[in-house]
C-alpha cells in the first residue's frame, strides 16, 4: 500500500509543475476576452508566444510547456489555435467592411441601385463581423473555462498530496 501512495505522490509531483505552467501560459491571453475591434490581434497573440513568425503554434506551445503532460498541452494548443483562427477571421471581415466603406466615398457619386447594393454589402459585412466577434468571445470564454478546469485539477492534486503525505508520515511514524 505504501508503495502505491509513494508512486502516486511522485506522479503528482511530476504533473503539478506542468499544470501550473499551462495556467501561467494561458493567463496573459485572457485579456482578449474584452477585444471588440480586432486590430492586430494575431500580432498580440504572437507577442505573447503563440503563432510567432518563423515558428508554428505547436512548437510555441511545446517550447512554453515542456514539462506539461501531452493531454493538457493539446488542450492549450487546440483552444488557442481556435481563438487565433476566429480572431483572424473577424479581423479580415472588419478590414473588408472598412475597405468597402472607403470605396463608397461620396454617396452622391453613385447610381442609386449601386449605392444600395454597396450599402447592403457593408451591412452584411458588419453583421458577419458582429457574429464573428461573438464567436471569438465565446472561444475566449472556453479558454477561461479551461484555465478554471486546470486550476481545479491543481487544487485537487494538492489536496491529494497532503493526504498522501499524512498517510506516509503515519506509516513511517513521523
C-alpha positions in Angstrom: 0.0 0.0 0.0 2.8 2.5 0.9 4.4 1.9 -2.5 1.2 2.9 -4.3 1.0 6.0 -2.2 4.6 6.9 -2.9 4.2 6.4 -6.7 1.0 8.5 -6.7 2.9 11.2 -4.8 5.7 11.1 -7.4 3.2 11.3 -10.2 1.5 14.3 -8.7 4.9 16.0 -8.1 5.7 15.5 -11.8 2.3 16.8 -13.1 1.8 19.8 -10.9 4.6 22.0 -12.4 3.3 21.4 -15.9 -0.2 22.2 -15.0 0.9 25.4 -13.2 2.9 26.3 -16.3 -0.2 25.8 -18.5 -2.2 28.2 -16.3 0.6 30.8 -16.4 0.9 30.5 -20.2 -2.8 30.9 -20.6 -3.4 33.8 -18.3 -2.0 36.7 -20.5 -4.3 35.6 -23.3 -7.3 36.2 -21.1 -7.0 39.9 -21.8 -8.5 39.1 -25.2 -11.9 38.3 -23.6 -12.7 42.1 -24.0 -11.4 42.5 -27.6 -14.0 44.2 -29.8 -12.1 45.9 -32.7 -9.6 43.2 -33.8 -6.7 45.5 -34.8 -3.5 43.3 -34.7 -4.9 40.6 -32.5 -2.8 38.0 -34.3 0.3 40.1 -33.7 -0.6 40.3 -30.0 -1.0 36.5 -29.8 2.5 36.2 -31.3 3.9 38.7 -28.8 2.5 36.5 -26.0 4.3 33.5 -27.5 1.7 31.9 -29.7 1.8 32.0 -33.5 5.3 33.6 -33.7 6.8 34.2 -37.1 9.3 31.5 -38.0 7.7 29.0 -35.7 4.5 27.0 -35.5 1.8 27.1 -32.8 2.7 23.5 -31.9 6.4 24.5 -31.4 5.4 27.6 -29.5 3.3 25.5 -27.0 5.9 22.8 -26.8 8.6 25.4 -26.0 6.4 27.1 -23.4 5.2 24.0 -21.8 7.9 21.3 -21.9 7.0 19.6 -18.7 3.2 19.8 -19.2 1.5 16.5 -19.9 0.5 15.8 -23.5 -3.2 16.0 -22.9 -3.1 19.4 -21.2 -0.6 20.7 -23.8 -3.0 19.5 -26.6 -5.9 21.4 -24.9 -3.9 24.5 -24.7 -2.8 24.3 -28.3 -6.3 23.5 -29.6 -8.1 26.2 -27.7 -5.5 28.9 -28.6 -5.5 27.8 -32.3 -9.3 28.1 -32.4 -9.2 31.6 -30.7 -6.5 32.8 -33.1 -8.4 31.4 -36.1 -11.5 33.2 -35.0 -9.6 36.5 -34.3 -8.0 36.4 -37.8 -11.4 35.7 -39.4 -13.0 38.6 -37.6 -10.1 40.9 -38.4 -10.3 40.1 -42.1 -14.1 40.8 -42.1 -13.6 44.1 -40.3 -10.9 45.1 -42.9 -13.2 44.1 -45.8 -16.0 46.2 -44.3 -13.8 49.2 -43.9 -12.4 48.8 -47.4 -16.0 48.9 -48.8 -16.8 52.0 -46.7 -13.7 53.7 -48.1 -14.7 52.6 -51.6 -18.1 54.3 -51.1 -16.5 57.8 -50.8 -19.2 60.4 -51.7 -22.6 58.6 -52.0 -23.8 61.3 -54.4 -21.3 59.9 -57.0 -23.0 56.5 -57.0 -26.0 55.4 -59.0 -28.9 54.7 -56.5 -29.0 51.0 -57.3 -25.2 50.6 -57.0 -25.2 52.6 -53.8 -27.9 50.4 -52.3 -26.0 47.3 -53.3 -22.8 48.6 -51.7 -24.6 49.6 -48.5 -26.2 46.2 -48.3 -22.8 44.5 -48.7 -21.4 46.8 -45.9 -24.4 45.9 -43.7 -23.8 42.2 -44.4 -20.1 42.5 -43.5 -21.0 44.4 -40.3 -23.5 41.7 -39.3 -20.9 39.0 -40.1 -18.3 40.8 -38.1 -20.6 41.1 -35.1 -21.3 37.3 -35.3 -17.5 36.5 -35.6 -16.7 38.8 -32.7 -19.3 36.9 -30.6 -17.8 33.6 -31.7 -14.3 34.8 -30.7 -15.7 36.0 -27.4 -17.3 32.6 -26.8 -14.0 30.8 -27.6 -12.1 33.1 -25.1 -14.7 32.1 -22.5 -13.9 28.5 -23.3 -10.2 29.3 -22.8 -11.1 30.9 -19.4 -13.1 27.8 -18.5 -10.1 25.6 -19.4 -7.9 27.7 -17.1 -10.5 27.2 -14.3 -10.6 23.5 -15.0 -6.8 23.2 -14.8 -6.8 25.2 -11.6 -9.4 22.8 -10.1 -7.2 19.9 -11.1 -4.2 21.6 -9.4 -6.2 22.2 -6.2 -7.4 18.6 -6.2 -3.9 17.3 -6.7 -2.5 19.5 -4.0 -5.2 18.2 -1.6 -4.4 14.7 -2.6 -0.7 15.3 -2.0 -1.4 16.5 1.6 -3.5 13.4 2.2 -0.8 11.1 0.8 1.9 12.8 2.9 -0.2 12.3 6.0 -0.6 8.6 5.3 3.1 8.2 4.5 4.1 10.0 7.7 1.6 7.9 9.7 3.1 4.7 8.2 6.6 5.7 9.0 5.7 7.1 12.3 6.9 10.7 11.6 
